[in-house]
Each structure stands twice: as structure tokens, then as C-alpha cells.
Amino acid sequence: MHTMIFTGGQAPLPYNTVFYFSKLKQIDTVIAADSGLDTLEAFGQFYGSTYDLTPDYIIGDMDSLHDTALLSKYPKARCEKYSRDKDYSDTELALIKAREFHTEDSPLTVTLIGGCGGCIDHLMAVLDTFSFPFHADYWLCEHETVCYLEDGDVLKIANVHPDDRISVSRTTASFEGGKIKTEGLMWESPLFRKKGMPSLSNRAVKGYGSNKKPVTIRVETGTFLVTVPINAVLTKESSGSSVQ
């Protein structure tokens, strides 16, 4: 199953996400978090009938929604309204809701779109979510995509150029540790920093980064975040199966 969340803050332009959307097999549930409904509207207009981006849930305190009249446009959506006086951001609430659809028989992939700029405290809250069970698997930001990796995951990165930045970071729950192996980077995993951010602004060596020879990042232990350009083509293999 695949759940897609649209949230407020800076988001990618819809036409910059065509490589990501083209690999989607299906979208089962759509959630808008507060002003993420504005973002969803832009994506819905761009993709038209290609993908059904009608929200199933609209969640948040609605304090930053540009046009509250949009709420009446989707009468079938379940609207869960919260008070502004809360410790969880609207994005976190949407992520928590998304994980309700996970079962052992139906593994869940969650894509988060937006939330990469604006209020710095909200940005830090999103980064913290990757240390909780309700994290996103993919986070589409204004110019980058962030991919969550854990034990046994293998990420293959294609459609990147030698000047494109590929960065590897740890989740906020882990300052050090974990084991990762890479192939096709200018600075391979044995050179990664042992504490803090393992590799900042790395890049693919010549001959790597294509569909025929992608950059490969394999996590043996630990949890990591890989940041790549928004137009990169990602394939993540987890427990022997491909997820997107």
C-alpha cells in the first residue's frame, strides 16, 4: 500500500516530480495536512486524471490554509481538526494517521511532499520523525528527495550527473554507529565520518548514476537518510522486494 501526504511549507513544483510519480504503481490513500491542501491542489491540477489525488483525510488546525473554502470542495474527505495548542505539528499528525494503514499483510510506503522550509522548528520536527515508527519513506522537498534507509535496505540511484550532490546523514536518534556500503560515489563508505553526518555533498563518479549502472547504497545496520536531487530515479529494495 502507498499513502501520500501533502503538507505546508516549501514543496517541489509538480513538474519536477514526474520521475518519482512515473514509478508509482498505485496511490491508495491521500492525506492533506493543513495548508498541504493548497499543495495538493497544485499537484491535482498538474497530474489531472493520471493520478487520483483526491484527499481521503484532511488533518490539522487549519491555521495556515490559504483558502478555507477548499474544505468544502472535498465533502467525502474525513476532516480531523485539531486545536492550535498542541505539541505535534500537522505534518506529524498526518504521518501518524498514515501508519494506521500498515499491516503485516500489507506493507506500507509513505511519501511526504512539502514541509522543507518556512518555520525552522517545524522543519526540525519533520527531521525528528525519522527516528519514530511514523516516519515517511520518501520526502519530496523543493529541490531534493530524502530517502529513509534501515537494516537490509539497498538504494539504487539513477538519473544523476557528476555535479549532483548525494548526501548521507544519520537520523536524529543516532549520532554515531551503523554500517553502510556504497558503490559509485567519489568518496566511498570507508571514508565516511564515524560520527554525525557521514557524507556531505558527495557525488557520483564518472560512469555511475545511470539506469544501467546506478549508484548503490546498502545499509547493513542502522538508520540513514540519503538526499539526492529531486529528479533522481530511486529504487529501494527491502527484504528482497522493490518498494516505491
C-alpha positions as CSV (number, residue, x, y, z in Angstrom):
1,M,0.0,0.0,0.0
2,H,1.1,3.6,-0.7
3,T,0.0,6.6,1.3
4,M,0.8,10.1,0.0
5,I,0.9,13.1,2.4
6,F,0.8,16.7,1.2
7,T,1.9,19.3,3.8
8,G,2.6,23.0,4.1
9,G,5.9,24.8,3.7
10,Q,8.1,24.8,0.7
11,A,7.3,22.0,-1.8
12,P,8.6,20.8,-5.2
13,L,7.0,22.1,-8.3
14,P,4.8,19.3,-9.7
15,Y,6.6,19.0,-13.0
16,N,9.9,18.4,-11.0
17,T,8.3,15.2,-9.5
18,V,7.5,13.4,-12.8
19,F,10.4,10.9,-12.4
20,Y,9.2,10.0,-9.0
21,F,5.5,9.7,-9.9
22,S,6.2,7.7,-13.0
23,K,7.5,4.8,-10.9
24,L,4.4,4.7,-8.6
25,K,2.4,1.6,-9.1
26,Q,-0.6,3.0,-7.1
27,I,-1.7,5.5,-4.5
28,D,-4.1,4.0,-2.0
29,T,-4.6,6.9,0.5
30,V,-4.1,10.7,0.2
31,I,-3.8,12.9,3.2
32,A,-3.6,16.7,3.3
33,A,-2.1,18.3,6.4
34,D,-3.4,21.9,6.8
35,S,-2.0,24.1,4.0
36,G,-0.8,20.9,2.4
37,L,-4.3,21.1,0.8
38,D,-3.0,24.0,-1.3
39,T,-0.1,21.9,-2.4
40,L,-2.4,19.0,-3.2
41,E,-4.5,21.3,-5.3
42,A,-1.5,22.3,-7.4
43,F,-0.5,18.6,-7.9
44,G,-4.0,17.6,-8.7
45,Q,-4.3,20.2,-11.5
46,F,-0.9,19.2,-12.9
47,Y,-1.4,15.4,-12.9
48,G,-5.1,15.6,-13.8
49,S,-6.7,12.2,-14.3
50,T,-3.3,10.4,-14.4
51,Y,-3.3,10.0,-10.6
52,D,-6.3,10.4,-8.3
53,L,-5.1,12.9,-5.7
54,T,-8.5,13.5,-4.1
55,P,-7.8,13.7,-0.3
56,D,-9.2,10.9,1.9
57,Y,-8.2,12.8,5.0
58,I,-7.7,16.5,5.8
59,I,-5.8,16.9,9.1
60,G,-4.6,19.8,11.2
61,D,-5.6,23.0,12.9
62,M,-6.2,24.8,9.6
63,D,-4.4,28.0,10.7
64,S,-2.3,28.3,7.6
65,L,-4.7,27.0,4.9
66,H,-4.7,29.7,2.2
67,D,-8.4,29.3,1.3
68,T,-10.6,27.5,3.8
69,A,-13.3,27.2,1.1
70,L,-11.2,24.3,-0.2
71,L,-12.5,22.2,2.7
72,S,-16.0,22.2,1.2
73,K,-14.6,21.1,-2.2
74,Y,-13.9,17.6,-0.8
75,P,-17.1,16.7,1.1
76,K,-16.1,13.0,1.1
77,A,-12.8,13.6,2.9
78,R,-12.6,12.9,6.6
79,C,-11.7,16.2,8.2
80,E,-9.8,15.8,11.5
81,K,-9.5,19.3,13.0
82,Y,-7.1,19.9,16.0
83,S,-6.5,22.8,18.3
84,R,-3.5,25.1,17.6
85,D,-2.4,24.4,21.2
86,K,-0.7,21.1,20.6
87,D,2.8,19.6,20.7
88,Y,2.5,17.7,17.5
89,S,2.8,19.5,14.1
90,D,0.1,18.9,11.5
91,T,2.7,17.0,9.5
92,E,3.4,14.7,12.4
93,L,-0.3,14.1,12.9
94,A,-0.7,13.2,9.2
95,L,2.3,10.8,9.4
96,I,0.8,9.1,12.5
97,K,-2.5,8.8,10.6
98,A,-0.7,7.2,7.6
99,R,0.8,4.5,9.7
100,E,-2.6,3.3,10.8
101,F,-3.0,1.6,7.4
102,H,0.1,-0.6,7.9
103,T,-0.5,-4.3,8.5
104,E,1.8,-7.3,8.2
105,D,-0.1,-8.4,5.2
106,S,0.0,-5.0,3.5
107,P,3.4,-3.3,3.9
108,L,3.1,0.4,3.7
109,T,5.1,3.0,1.8
110,V,4.6,6.7,2.8
111,T,5.6,9.6,0.7
112,L,5.7,13.1,2.2
113,I,5.5,16.1,-0.2
114,G,6.4,19.6,1.2
115,G,7.4,20.8,4.6
116,C,11.0,21.5,3.7
117,G,11.1,25.2,4.5
118,G,9.3,28.0,6.3
119,C,9.3,27.6,10.1
120,I,12.6,26.1,11.3
121,D,11.0,24.5,14.3
122,H,8.6,22.6,12.0
123,L,11.5,21.5,9.8
124,M,13.3,20.1,12.9
125,A,10.1,18.3,13.9
126,V,10.0,16.6,10.4
127,L,13.6,15.5,10.8
128,D,12.8,14.1,14.2
129,T,10.0,11.9,12.7
130,F,12.6,9.7,11.0
131,S,13.5,8.5,14.5
132,F,9.9,7.3,15.1
133,P,7.8,4.5,13.7
134,F,5.6,7.0,11.9
135,H,8.3,8.4,9.6
136,A,8.0,8.8,5.8
137,D,9.9,6.5,3.5
138,Y,10.4,9.3,0.9
139,W,10.3,13.0,1.5
140,L,10.0,15.2,-1.6
141,C,11.4,18.6,-0.9
142,E,11.7,21.7,-3.1
143,H,14.8,20.6,-4.9
144,E,15.7,17.3,-3.3
145,T,14.3,13.9,-2.3
146,V,15.2,12.3,1.0
147,C,15.0,8.5,1.3
148,Y,14.9,6.6,4.6
149,L,17.0,3.5,4.8
150,E,17.3,0.9,7.5
151,D,18.8,-2.5,8.1
152,G,18.9,-4.5,4.9
153,D,17.8,-1.8,2.6
154,V,19.5,-1.3,-0.8
155,L,19.0,2.0,-2.6
156,K,19.9,2.4,-6.3
157,I,20.2,5.9,-7.6
158,A,20.0,6.7,-11.3
159,N,19.5,9.8,-13.5
160,V,22.1,11.8,-11.6
161,H,25.1,13.7,-13.1
162,P,28.6,14.0,-11.8
163,D,27.9,17.5,-10.4
164,D,24.8,16.4,-8.5
165,R,25.0,16.2,-4.7
166,I,24.4,12.9,-2.9
167,S,24.5,13.2,0.9
168,V,24.2,10.6,3.6
169,S,23.1,11.5,7.1
170,R,22.0,9.7,10.2
171,T,18.6,10.0,11.8
172,T,18.4,12.3,14.8
173,A,18.2,9.3,17.2
174,S,21.7,8.2,16.3
175,F,24.9,10.4,16.4
176,E,27.2,7.5,15.5
177,G,27.2,3.9,14.6
178,G,25.6,1.9,11.9
179,K,27.2,0.2,8.9
180,I,26.8,1.2,5.3
181,K,28.4,0.2,2.0
182,T,28.4,2.2,-1.2
183,E,29.4,1.8,-4.8
184,G,29.8,4.5,-7.4
185,L,30.5,7.5,-5.2
186,M,33.5,9.8,-5.3
187,W,34.1,9.1,-1.6
188,E,33.0,5.6,-0.8
189,S,31.7,4.4,2.6
190,P,35.1,3.5,4.2
191,L,35.9,7.3,4.1
192,F,32.6,8.3,5.7
193,R,32.7,10.1,9.1
194,K,32.1,7.9,12.0
195,K,30.1,10.5,14.0
196,G,27.5,13.0,12.9
197,M,26.7,13.3,9.2
198,P,28.6,10.5,7.3
199,S,28.9,12.2,3.9
200,L,28.0,15.7,2.9
201,S,27.7,16.8,-0.8
202,N,29.2,13.5,-2.2
203,R,28.7,12.8,-5.9
204,A,28.7,10.0,-8.4
205,V,32.0,9.1,-10.1
206,K,32.1,9.0,-13.9
207,G,30.2,6.0,-15.3
208,Y,27.8,5.8,-12.4
209,G,24.4,7.3,-11.9
210,S,22.6,5.8,-14.9
211,N,19.9,3.2,-15.2
212,K,22.5,0.7,-16.4
213,K,25.0,1.5,-13.6
214,P,23.3,3.2,-10.7
215,V,25.0,4.4,-7.5
216,T,24.3,1.8,-4.9
217,I,23.9,2.4,-1.1
218,R,23.5,-0.7,1.1
219,V,22.6,-0.5,4.8
220,E,23.8,-3.4,6.9
221,T,22.9,-1.9,10.3
222,G,21.5,1.4,11.5
223,T,19.2,4.0,10.0
224,F,20.2,6.6,7.5
225,L,18.8,9.3,5.3
226,V,20.0,9.8,1.7
227,T,19.5,13.1,0.0
228,V,19.5,13.3,-3.8
229,P,18.3,15.7,-6.5
230,I,14.5,15.8,-6.9
231,N,14.8,14.4,-10.5
232,A,16.9,11.3,-9.4
233,V,15.3,8.0,-10.1
234,L,15.3,5.8,-7.0
235,T,14.8,2.1,-6.5
236,K,14.8,0.8,-3.0
237,E,15.0,-2.9,-2.3
238,S,13.9,-4.0,1.2
239,S,13.9,-7.7,2.3
240,G,14.2,-8.9,-1.2
241,S,11.3,-6.8,-2.6
242,S,11.3,-3.5,-4.5
243,V,9.3,-0.6,-3.0
244,Q,8.4,2.8,-4.4
